[in-house]
Amino acid sequence: MYTRATCTEGGATVQTLLSAEELATRNAEFEVAHPADVIRWALEDSGLDRIAIASAFQAEGTVVMHLATQIRPDIPILFLETGFQFAETLAFKEQLTETLGLNVVDLVGERTVAQQEEAEGPRLYERDPERCCELNKVRPMFEALRGLDAWMTAFRRDSSPTRAAAPFVEQYELEPGRMIVKINPVASWSRRDTWEYLKANDLPHNPLYDLGYASIGCAPCTRMQFSGEPERAGRWAGKSKWECGIHGGEAAKQDVVRLAEGMIRLDEP
């Protein structure tokens, strides 16, 4: 069980949910644990009562949702309905929702696609993808997280250079004085682990994977994976962007991650 601890940063009082010792202990233990054990801790033993799963209904997200709903069937599933999702993604979302009896909460921005085009001009996702993500992903997710103690993702370290050091459990300041815990149950899993789990449990997947997509986001900003690329290289292809901005730590790392001549390199500091 967690205990709230109070610390002072820059003169401001911050309420923490997990102590530094608890975070270190859990992260060490979970390196050799199954995702099911991580999720069970989060939902039964952590004391983090207000918790949800953020999912784009990709393969690893299906794993997390399948495991979590066996413990807490009504756990909220936060889905960003940006208005730019693939039709296949929306159809799969409905299929899996029915299959697992999911409690999906659609998160939407303040504007519809048409309203955004009128206010920001056409094809904002091409001209300023950071702004488009801010409007349709970052802000809606932030508002949803404000009512939670913790949230779960389907982060896998091997999916992108920006996620290579993702911990199982982390705690950060969502807004001044307000901490939140983020849990990444499948952080250490590989792509192969994910697909073996889906097969072993007879779980469906987004049909776009069968066409060569490796990481699936909004349709205008997602392409198929080229041979030798990290999975998320097909997101915002041709741009120095790997993250939408929801995950602050990982988004900061993309500033030094670049695509150069088909190979991944790190810029000089």
URLIN-V415006 format. One record per backbone hydrogen bond with DSSP energy under -0.5 kcal/mol. CO is the residue of the C=O (numbers start at 1). NH is the residue of the N-H. Records with the same first field share a line. If there is no record, write none. Layout:
CO: NH + NH
This chain:
5: 16
7: 14
9: 12
12: 9
14: 7 + 16
15: 179
16: 5
19: 23
20: 24
21: 25
22: 26
23: 27
24: 28
25: 29
26: 30
27: 31
28: 31
29: 32
30: 33
34: 37 + 38
35: 39
36: 40
37: 41
38: 42
39: 43
40: 44 + 45
41: 45 + 46
46: 2
47: 49
49: 51
50: 149 + 150
51: 76
52: 152
53: 55 + 78
58: 62
59: 63
60: 64
61: 65
62: 66
63: 67
64: 68
65: 69
66: 70
67: 70
68: 71 + 72
72: 75
75: 103
76: 53 + 78
77: 79 + 105
78: 55
79: 81 + 107
80: 82
84: 219
86: 90
87: 91
88: 92
89: 93
90: 94
91: 95
92: 96
93: 97
94: 98
95: 99
96: 100
97: 101 + 102
102: 104
103: 77
104: 106
105: 79
106: 108
107: 81
112: 116
113: 117
114: 118
115: 119
116: 120
117: 121
121: 124
123: 126 + 127
124: 128
128: 132
129: 133
130: 134
131: 135
132: 136
133: 137 + 138
134: 139
137: 141
138: 142
139: 143
140: 144
141: 145
142: 146
144: 147
145: 148
149: 181
150: 52
151: 183
152: 54
153: 185
156: 159
157: 160
159: 232
160: 163
161: 164
163: 166
168: 184
170: 182
172: 174 + 180
175: 178
177: 15 + 179
178: 174 + 175
180: 172
181: 151
182: 170
183: 153 + 185
184: 187
186: 189
187: 157
189: 158
190: 194
191: 195
192: 196
193: 197
194: 198
195: 199
196: 200
197: 201
198: 203
199: 202
206: 209
207: 210
208: 211 + 213
209: 212
212: 225
215: 217
217: 86
218: 221
219: 222
221: 236
226: 229
230: 233
231: 234
232: 235
234: 223 + 237
236: 239
239: 241
246: 248
247: 251
248: 252
249: 253
250: 254
251: 254
252: 255
253: 256
254: 257
256: 258 + 267
258: 260 + 265
260: 263
263: 260
265: 258
